[in-house]
Amino acid sequence: QVQLVESGGGLVQPGGSLRLSCAASGSIFSTMGWYRQAPGKQRELVAGINRGGSTTYADSVKGRFTISRDNAKNTVFLQMNSLKPEDTAVYYCNADSPIRRYWGQGTQVTVSS
């Protein structure tokens, strides 16, 4: 059974930092990554990383967010620096197995003073 367990969300002031983690189990995953969904908006890609370490980022987070992964532990991380109020959203981890894409339960990130 595949499980994705996220942690690390919370409330932070503008300019602050947070680190999200997502531990996946139950399969071998190729691409892993993070999406986010703000109220009233569609879910959007934040960052993705494959097993070889190649990454992709949304333009809005380039230079501020860094995605990394530990293949041995099936864990993906998202280091978020210089956070802005517009980064406020529910952040969802995703992991792609040979069969399908899996999603985590979501973790709230709120950037506010």
C-alpha positions in Angstrom: 0.0 0.0 0.0 1.4 3.4 -1.0 1.5 6.1 1.6 2.8 9.7 1.4 3.3 11.4 4.7 4.0 15.1 4.7 5.3 17.4 7.4 6.7 20.8 8.0 4.0 23.3 7.2 3.0 26.1 9.4 2.8 29.9 9.9 5.7 32.0 9.0 6.3 35.8 8.6 7.2 37.2 5.2 10.8 36.7 4.4 11.0 33.6 6.6 11.7 30.0 5.7 10.1 26.6 6.0 11.2 23.1 5.1 8.6 20.6 3.9 9.2 16.8 4.0 7.3 14.0 2.3 8.1 10.3 3.1 6.8 7.9 0.6 6.5 4.1 1.0 5.0 1.1 -0.9 6.6 1.5 -4.3 9.6 2.7 -6.3 8.9 6.3 -7.5 10.4 8.1 -10.5 9.4 11.7 -10.3 8.5 13.2 -6.9 7.5 16.8 -6.3 5.3 19.4 -4.7 2.1 21.2 -5.9 0.2 23.9 -4.1 -3.4 25.1 -4.2 -4.5 28.5 -2.8 -8.1 29.3 -2.0 -10.1 29.8 -5.2 -7.2 28.8 -7.5 -6.2 25.7 -9.4 -3.5 23.3 -8.1 -0.2 24.3 -9.6 3.2 22.7 -9.8 5.8 24.1 -7.5 8.8 21.9 -8.1 9.6 18.4 -9.2 12.7 16.1 -9.1 13.5 12.8 -10.7 15.6 9.9 -9.4 18.6 11.3 -11.2 18.3 14.6 -9.5 17.0 16.7 -12.4 14.7 19.4 -11.2 12.0 21.7 -12.5 10.5 24.8 -10.8 7.6 27.2 -11.3 8.9 30.6 -12.3 7.4 32.1 -9.2 9.6 30.1 -6.9 12.9 30.0 -8.8 15.8 31.2 -6.7 13.8 30.9 -3.5 12.7 27.3 -3.2 15.0 24.2 -3.5 13.7 20.7 -4.0 15.8 17.6 -3.1 15.3 14.0 -2.4 16.8 11.0 -0.6 16.2 8.0 -2.9 17.2 5.5 -0.3 14.5 6.8 2.0 11.9 7.7 -0.7 11.8 11.1 0.8 11.5 14.5 -1.0 12.1 17.9 0.6 11.2 21.4 -0.3 13.3 24.2 1.3 11.3 27.4 1.0 13.2 30.7 1.6 12.2 34.3 1.3 8.6 33.4 1.6 5.9 35.8 0.4 2.2 36.1 1.3 1.4 34.8 -2.2 3.1 31.5 -1.3 0.2 30.8 1.1 -1.5 27.6 0.1 -2.0 24.0 0.9 1.1 22.1 -0.4 0.7 18.6 -1.7 3.4 16.1 -2.2 3.2 13.8 -5.3 5.0 10.7 -6.2 4.9 8.8 -9.5 5.0 5.0 -9.6 5.1 2.9 -12.8 1.3 2.6 -12.5 0.0 6.0 -11.3 0.5 9.3 -9.5 0.0 9.4 -5.8 -0.8 12.4 -3.6 -0.1 13.3 0.0 -2.8 14.7 2.3 -1.6 18.3 2.1 0.1 20.6 4.5 -0.9 24.2 5.1 1.7 26.9 4.6 0.6 30.4 5.7 2.8 33.4 5.2 1.6 36.4 7.1 2.7 39.1 9.5 
